[in-house]
Amino acid sequence: MEAPAEAPLVAGRSRLSRAAWVAIGCVAVGLGTLGIVVPGLPTTGFFVMAAWAFSKSSPRLERWVLERPGVGPLVRDYRDGLGMPRKAKVVAIAMLVASCTASAVFAVEHWGVRGAITAAGLVGIAWILWRVPTRETVLAERAAS
């Protein structure tokens, strides 16, 4: 795999700046890893964030994220503008509905908090539906061009 396009920018960054970007990337990797087992926590989104942070600090760590068997292809697809596969969108929305419903119904009794959980879930669903491209649609549009 060739060096990331932003590698020259990394060399010009201060040691403190690079350390901060590495720390942000590591936190994102940790949250993404936690998202594998915690419903409602977005695994791929955190790995996309990690790759972005590492692109500003460490080409080696960026490559590490991009080469992960489970999430690497998804991060590369996101960077290429391919978005999410339709099946992944359905699963993500189903997980959001399930986790927000369970949280709002069983975890809290205050109606304001329930409303906030519901609102956050609706924002997440809207984001996935209208802001994240569907991979199959993007590929069909590219093939037609």
GROMACS elastic network, one bead per residue, 0.5 to 0.9 nm:
[ bonds ]
;  ai    aj funct       b0    kb
    1     4     6  0.87046   500
    1    63     6  0.80741   500
    2     5     6  0.88110   500
    3     6     6  0.83695   500
    3     7     6  0.67959   500
    3    59     6  0.69540   500
    3    60     6  0.87652   500
    3    63     6  0.82411   500
    4     7     6  0.56339   500
    4    55     6  0.72415   500
    4    59     6  0.64910   500
    4    62     6  0.80566   500
    4    63     6  0.79869   500
    5     8     6  0.76577   500
    5     9     6  0.88641   500
    5    55     6  0.85687   500
    6     9     6  0.54340   500
    6    10     6  0.68645   500
    6    55     6  0.63705   500
    6    56     6  0.70895   500
    6    59     6  0.83956   500
    7    10     6  0.52426   500
    7    11     6  0.69614   500
    7    55     6  0.71411   500
    7    56     6  0.76789   500
    7    57     6  0.84163   500
    7    58     6  0.80478   500
    7    59     6  0.63864   500
    8    11     6  0.54455   500
    8    12     6  0.69538   500
    9    12     6  0.53615   500
    9    13     6  0.67080   500
    9    55     6  0.88233   500
    9    56     6  0.69436   500
    9    57     6  0.85183   500
   10    13     6  0.54055   500
   10    14     6  0.85988   500
   10    18     6  0.74215   500
   10    55     6  0.75424   500
   10    56     6  0.54869   500
   10    57     6  0.53752   500
   10    58     6  0.70338   500
   10    59     6  0.80616   500
   11    14     6  0.81407   500
   11    57     6  0.83805   500
   13    16     6  0.81847   500
   13    17     6  0.61434   500
   13    18     6  0.62927   500
   13    56     6  0.82233   500
   13    57     6  0.77928   500
   14    17     6  0.51306   500
   14    18     6  0.62322   500
   14    19     6  0.85613   500
   15    18     6  0.52124   500
   15    19     6  0.61331   500
   15    20     6  0.86635   500
   16    19     6  0.50530   500
   16    20     6  0.61914   500
   16    21     6  0.87278   500
   17    20     6  0.51142   500
   17    21     6  0.63167   500
   17    22     6  0.86392   500
   17    56     6  0.88517   500
   17    57     6  0.77690   500
   18    21     6  0.51123   500
   18    22     6  0.61054   500
   18    23     6  0.85505   500
   18    54     6  0.85968   500
   18    56     6  0.69711   500
   18    58     6  0.75399   500
   19    22     6  0.50270   500
   19    23     6  0.61045   500
   19    24     6  0.86373   500
   19    57     6  0.72104   500
   20    23     6  0.50369   500
   20    24     6  0.62296   500
   20    25     6  0.85910   500
   20    53     6  0.89645   500
   20    57     6  0.83302   500
   21    24     6  0.50516   500
   21    25     6  0.61033   500
   21    26     6  0.85500   500
   21    50     6  0.89162   500
   21    52     6  0.89970   500
   21    53     6  0.52249   500
   21    54     6  0.64005   500
   21    55     6  0.86482   500
   21    56     6  0.65005   500
   21    57     6  0.56732   500
   21    58     6  0.84981   500
   22    26     6  0.60612   500
   22    27     6  0.86049   500
   22    50     6  0.84638   500
   22    53     6  0.66109   500
   22    54     6  0.59140   500
   22    56     6  0.82876   500
   22    57     6  0.59834   500
   22    58     6  0.71064   500
   22    61     6  0.83956   500
   23    26     6  0.50459   500
   23    27     6  0.61742   500
   23    28     6  0.85456   500
   23    53     6  0.85781   500
   24    27     6  0.51934   500
   24    28     6  0.61861   500
   24    29     6  0.86662   500
   24    49     6  0.85066   500
   24    50     6  0.71009   500
   24    53     6  0.64149   500
   24    54     6  0.83441   500
   25    28     6  0.50260   500
   25    29     6  0.61573   500
   25    30     6  0.86035   500
   25    46     6  0.86755   500
   25    47     6  0.82680   500
   25    49     6  0.68947   500
   25    51     6  0.69500   500
   25    52     6  0.77144   500
   25    53     6  0.50903   500
   25    54     6  0.58017   500
   25    57     6  0.89971   500
   25    61     6  0.87234   500
   25    62     6  0.89881   500
   26    29     6  0.50012   500
   26    30     6  0.61556   500
   26    31     6  0.86276   500
   26    50     6  0.68018   500
   26    53     6  0.88214   500
   26    54     6  0.86594   500
   27    30     6  0.50054   500
   27    31     6  0.61723   500
   27    32     6  0.84631   500
   27    46     6  0.87466   500
   27    50     6  0.78722   500
   28    31     6  0.50958   500
   28    32     6  0.59332   500
   28    33     6  0.84160   500
   28    45     6  0.87464   500
   28    46     6  0.50082   500
   28    47     6  0.63466   500
   28    48     6  0.85262   500
   28    49     6  0.63551   500
   28    50     6  0.51863   500
   28    51     6  0.89448   500
   28    53     6  0.87750   500
   29    33     6  0.59789   500
   29    34     6  0.84706   500
   29    43     6  0.86645   500
   29    46     6  0.63738   500
   29    47     6  0.57992   500
   29    49     6  0.83627   500
   29    50     6  0.59157   500
   29    51     6  0.88925   500
   29    65     6  0.85219   500
   30    33     6  0.51057   500
   30    34     6  0.61498   500
   30    35     6  0.85345   500
   30    46     6  0.84398   500
   31    35     6  0.60618   500
   31    36     6  0.89030   500
   31    41     6  0.79173   500
   31    42     6  0.83927   500
   31    43     6  0.73665   500
   31    46     6  0.64955   500
   31    47     6  0.85446   500
   32    36     6  0.67642   500
   32    41     6  0.75842   500
   32    42     6  0.66251   500
   32    44     6  0.66293   500
   32    45     6  0.73824   500
   32    47     6  0.58552   500
   32    50     6  0.87623   500
   33    36     6  0.54155   500
   33    37     6  0.77467   500
   33    43     6  0.65267   500
   33    46     6  0.85225   500
   33    47     6  0.85184   500
   34    37     6  0.58237   500
   34    38     6  0.61809   500
   34    41     6  0.75993   500
   34    43     6  0.75483   500
   35    39     6  0.67817   500
   35    40     6  0.73893   500
   35    42     6  0.56457   500
   35    44     6  0.85057   500
   35    46     6  0.85132   500
   36    39     6  0.76825   500
   36    41     6  0.77705   500
   36    42     6  0.80852   500
   36    43     6  0.59625   500
   37    41     6  0.84535   500
   38    41     6  0.58488   500
   38    42     6  0.87782   500
   39    42     6  0.81834   500
   39    95     6  0.64067   500
   39    96     6  0.78424   500
   39    98     6  0.84184   500
   39    99     6  0.62756   500
   40    43     6  0.89535   500
   40    92     6  0.79540   500
   40    95     6  0.58359   500
   40    96     6  0.54024   500
   40    97     6  0.86445   500
   40    98     6  0.82305   500
   40    99     6  0.57227   500
   40   100     6  0.77656   500
   41    45     6  0.89999   500
   41    46     6  0.89282   500
   41    96     6  0.87519   500
   42    45     6  0.54992   500
   42    46     6  0.65158   500
   42    47     6  0.89372   500
   42    92     6  0.82826   500
   43    46     6  0.55630   500
   43    47     6  0.65144   500
   43    48     6  0.88749   500
   43    71     6  0.82171   500
   44    47     6  0.50375   500
   44    48     6  0.61134   500
   44    49     6  0.85814   500
   44    71     6  0.63093   500
   44    72     6  0.89428   500
   44    74     6  0.70289   500
   44    75     6  0.69704   500
   45    48     6  0.50680   500
   45    49     6  0.62779   500
   45    50     6  0.86373   500
   45    75     6  0.83089   500
   46    50     6  0.60999   500
   46    51     6  0.86536   500
   47    51     6  0.61241   500
   47    52     6  0.84936   500
   47    65     6  0.70734   500
   47    66     6  0.89043   500
   47    71     6  0.71812   500
   47    72     6  0.83097   500
   47    75     6  0.69619   500
   48    51     6  0.52105   500
   48    52     6  0.62548   500
   48    53     6  0.87096   500
   48    65     6  0.85668   500
   48    71     6  0.88159   500
   48    72     6  0.89800   500
   48    74     6  0.84782   500
   48    75     6  0.54520   500
   48    76     6  0.86065   500
   48    78     6  0.77578   500
   48    79     6  0.83122   500
   49    52     6  0.50616   500
   49    53     6  0.61690   500
   49    54     6  0.85332   500
   50    53     6  0.50999   500
   50    54     6  0.59873   500
   50    55     6  0.84181   500
   50    61     6  0.89017   500
   50    62     6  0.76543   500
   50    65     6  0.75156   500
   51    54     6  0.50653   500
   51    55     6  0.59882   500
   51    56     6  0.88086   500
   51    61     6  0.77532   500
   51    62     6  0.50378   500
   51    63     6  0.80382   500
   51    64     6  0.86996   500
   51    65     6  0.60720   500
   51    66     6  0.72149   500
   51    75     6  0.78176   500
   52    55     6  0.50792   500
   52    56     6  0.68112   500
   52    62     6  0.76171   500
   53    56     6  0.53812   500
   53    57     6  0.66653   500
   53    58     6  0.83905   500
   53    62     6  0.80748   500
   54    58     6  0.50114   500
   54    59     6  0.65020   500
   54    60     6  0.81473   500
   54    61     6  0.59123   500
   54    63     6  0.86833   500
   54    65     6  0.87200   500
   55    58     6  0.59859   500
   55    59     6  0.58147   500
   55    60     6  0.88920   500
   55    61     6  0.80716   500
   55    62     6  0.56413   500
   55    63     6  0.87924   500
   56    59     6  0.79356   500
   56    62     6  0.88818   500
   57    61     6  0.83980   500
   57    62     6  0.85053   500
   58    61     6  0.53636   500
   58    62     6  0.62371   500
   58    63     6  0.86583   500
   59    63     6  0.60666   500
   59    64     6  0.85088   500
   60    63     6  0.51887   500
   60    64     6  0.62493   500
   60    65     6  0.89202   500
   61    65     6  0.63836   500
   61    66     6  0.86655   500
   62    65     6  0.52822   500
   62    66     6  0.62918   500
   62    67     6  0.86574   500
   63    67     6  0.59914   500
   63    68     6  0.86904   500
   63    72     6  0.89985   500
   64    67     6  0.52188   500
   64    68     6  0.64116   500
   64    72     6  0.84685   500
   65    68     6  0.54080   500
   65    71     6  0.76188   500
   65    72     6  0.59238   500
   65    75     6  0.82138   500
   66    69     6  0.84133   500
   66    71     6  0.74569   500
   66    73     6  0.69483   500
   66    74     6  0.86694   500
   66    75     6  0.66160   500
   66    76     6  0.66438   500
   67    70     6  0.87565   500
   67    71     6  0.81043   500
   67    72     6  0.50980   500
   67    73     6  0.77001   500
   68    71     6  0.57320   500
   68    73     6  0.78602   500
   69    72     6  0.58087   500
   69    73     6  0.72802   500
   70    73     6  0.71803   500
   70    74     6  0.78198   500
   71    74     6  0.51750   500
   71    75     6  0.61558   500
   71    76     6  0.86360   500
   72    75     6  0.51776   500
   72    76     6  0.61761   500
   72    77     6  0.85690   500
   73    76     6  0.50493   500
   73    77     6  0.60216   500
   73    78     6  0.85432   500
   74    77     6  0.50343   500
   74    78     6  0.61468   500
   74    79     6  0.86346   500
   74    83     6  0.82747   500
   74    84     6  0.75929   500
   75    78     6  0.50710   500
   75    79     6  0.62418   500
   75    80     6  0.86461   500
   76    79     6  0.50606   500
   76    80     6  0.61715   500
   76    81     6  0.87366   500
   76    82     6  0.86863   500
   77    80     6  0.50094   500
   77    81     6  0.63551   500
   77    82     6  0.51133   500
   77    83     6  0.63657   500
   77    84     6  0.77910   500
   77   135     6  0.83500   500
   78    81     6  0.51704   500
   78    82     6  0.54801   500
   78    84     6  0.73046   500
   79    82     6  0.74595   500
   79    83     6  0.82274   500
   80    83     6  0.80600   500
   81   133     6  0.76573   500
   81   135     6  0.84508   500
   81   138     6  0.80108   500
   82    85     6  0.83391   500
   82   132     6  0.88917   500
   82   133     6  0.65596   500
   82   134     6  0.69822   500
   82   136     6  0.81372   500
   82   137     6  0.86784   500
   82   138     6  0.60055   500
   82   139     6  0.72951   500
   83   132     6  0.56476   500
   83   134     6  0.54633   500
   83   135     6  0.52195   500
   83   136     6  0.89648   500
   83   138     6  0.79371   500
   84    87     6  0.81771   500
   84    88     6  0.62444   500
   84    89     6  0.63635   500
   84   128     6  0.89474   500
   84   132     6  0.69095   500
   84   133     6  0.63633   500
   84   134     6  0.51934   500
   84   135     6  0.51269   500
   84   136     6  0.83742   500
   85    88     6  0.52505   500
   85    89     6  0.64394   500
   85    90     6  0.88896   500
   85   133     6  0.85993   500
   85   134     6  0.56958   500
   85   136     6  0.64439   500
   86    89     6  0.51060   500
   86    90     6  0.63707   500
   86    91     6  0.87591   500
   86   134     6  0.57755   500
   86   135     6  0.67540   500
   86   136     6  0.69682   500
   86   137     6  0.88399   500
   87    90     6  0.51378   500
   87    91     6  0.62668   500
   87    92     6  0.85958   500
   88    91     6  0.50561   500
   88    92     6  0.59700   500
   88    93     6  0.85178   500
   89    92     6  0.50437   500
   89    93     6  0.61002   500
   89    94     6  0.84603   500
   89   128     6  0.68958   500
   89   129     6  0.78169   500
   89   132     6  0.87921   500
   89   134     6  0.78161   500
   90    93     6  0.52707   500
   90    94     6  0.60823   500
   90    95     6  0.85777   500
   91    94     6  0.50273   500
   91    95     6  0.60557   500
   91    96     6  0.85412   500
   92    95     6  0.51371   500
   92    96     6  0.61630   500
   92    97     6  0.86518   500
   92   125     6  0.83799   500
   92   128     6  0.81663   500
   93    96     6  0.50088   500
   93    97     6  0.61520   500
   93    98     6  0.85477   500
   93   124     6  0.81253   500
   93   125     6  0.59022   500
   93   128     6  0.75730   500
   93   129     6  0.86712   500
   94    97     6  0.51373   500
   94    98     6  0.60808   500
   94    99     6  0.85314   500
   95    98     6  0.50535   500
   95    99     6  0.59105   500
   95   100     6  0.82722   500
   96    99     6  0.53082   500
   96   100     6  0.58507   500
   96   101     6  0.81907   500
   96   121     6  0.61599   500
   96   122     6  0.86238   500
   96   124     6  0.75208   500
   96   125     6  0.72482   500
   97   100     6  0.53628   500
   97   101     6  0.58511   500
   97   102     6  0.84023   500
   97   118     6  0.89095   500
   97   121     6  0.69064   500
   97   122     6  0.85275   500
   97   125     6  0.83081   500
   98   101     6  0.52356   500
   98   102     6  0.60315   500
   98   103     6  0.84746   500
   99   102     6  0.51565   500
   99   103     6  0.59808   500
   99   104     6  0.84686   500
   99   121     6  0.86930   500
  100   103     6  0.50497   500
  100   104     6  0.59208   500
  100   105     6  0.83528   500
  100   114     6  0.88681   500
  100   117     6  0.61734   500
  100   118     6  0.63287   500
  100   120     6  0.83499   500
  100   121     6  0.60379   500
  101   104     6  0.51955   500
  101   105     6  0.59054   500
  101   106     6  0.81516   500
  101   117     6  0.84024   500
  101   118     6  0.75554   500
  101   121     6  0.88215   500
  102   105     6  0.52879   500
  102   106     6  0.55726   500
  102   107     6  0.70573   500
  103   106     6  0.55449   500
  103   108     6  0.67826   500
  103   114     6  0.78550   500
  103   117     6  0.74534   500
  104   107     6  0.60801   500
  104   108     6  0.59473   500
  104   109     6  0.78694   500
  104   111     6  0.86020   500
  104   113     6  0.76102   500
  104   115     6  0.78047   500
  104   116     6  0.88370   500
  104   117     6  0.62551   500
  104   118     6  0.70483   500
  105   108     6  0.66953   500
  105   109     6  0.76516   500
  105   114     6  0.75232   500
  106   109     6  0.77407   500
  107   114     6  0.89898   500
  108   111     6  0.80543   500
  108   113     6  0.70192   500
  108   114     6  0.67209   500
  109   112     6  0.88375   500
  109   113     6  0.78178   500
  109   114     6  0.73769   500
  110   113     6  0.54919   500
  110   114     6  0.63484   500
  110   115     6  0.87438   500
  111   115     6  0.60301   500
  111   116     6  0.85630   500
  112   115     6  0.50317   500
  112   116     6  0.62325   500
  112   117     6  0.86948   500
  113   117     6  0.61642   500
  113   118     6  0.85135   500
  114   117     6  0.51450   500
  114   118     6  0.61368   500
  114   119     6  0.85306   500
  115   118     6  0.50388   500
  115   119     6  0.59908   500
  115   120     6  0.85125   500
  116   119     6  0.50171   500
  116   120     6  0.60532   500
  116   121     6  0.85089   500
  117   120     6  0.51579   500
  117   121     6  0.61609   500
  117   122     6  0.86412   500
  118   121     6  0.50952   500
  118   122     6  0.61894   500
  118   123     6  0.86611   500
  119   122     6  0.50813   500
  119   123     6  0.61938   500
  119   124     6  0.86250   500
  120   123     6  0.51093   500
  120   124     6  0.62255   500
  120   125     6  0.86814   500
  121   124     6  0.50483   500
  121   125     6  0.61869   500
  121   126     6  0.85763   500
  122   125     6  0.50414   500
  122   126     6  0.60325   500
  122   127     6  0.84563   500
  123   126     6  0.50777   500
  123   127     6  0.60412   500
  123   128     6  0.86413   500
  124   127     6  0.50867   500
  124   128     6  0.62746   500
  124   129     6  0.86483   500
  125   128     6  0.52067   500
  125   129     6  0.61486   500
  125   130     6  0.85830   500
  126   129     6  0.51075   500
  126   130     6  0.59051   500
  126   131     6  0.76491   500
  127   130     6  0.54648   500
  127   131     6  0.50580   500
  127   132     6  0.66301   500
  128   131     6  0.58089   500
  128   132     6  0.50846   500
  128   133     6  0.80628   500
  129   132     6  0.63755   500
  129   133     6  0.79550   500
  129   134     6  0.86201   500
  130   133     6  0.74679   500
  133   136     6  0.87961   500
  133   137     6  0.75470   500
  133   138     6  0.69426   500
  134   137     6  0.54044   500
  134   138     6  0.63176   500
  134   139     6  0.87592   500
  135   138     6  0.52070   500
  135   139     6  0.61631   500
  135   140     6  0.85792   500
  136   139     6  0.51962   500
  136   140     6  0.61184   500
  136   141     6  0.86269   500
  137   140     6  0.50963   500
  137   141     6  0.61533   500
  137   142     6  0.85983   500
  138   141     6  0.51132   500
  138   142     6  0.61392   500
  138   143     6  0.85764   500
  139   142     6  0.50555   500
  139   143     6  0.60798   500
  139   144     6  0.86018   500
  140   143     6  0.50843   500
  140   144     6  0.62122   500
  140   145     6  0.87912   500
  141   144     6  0.51345   500
  141   145     6  0.63966   500
  142   145     6  0.52456   500
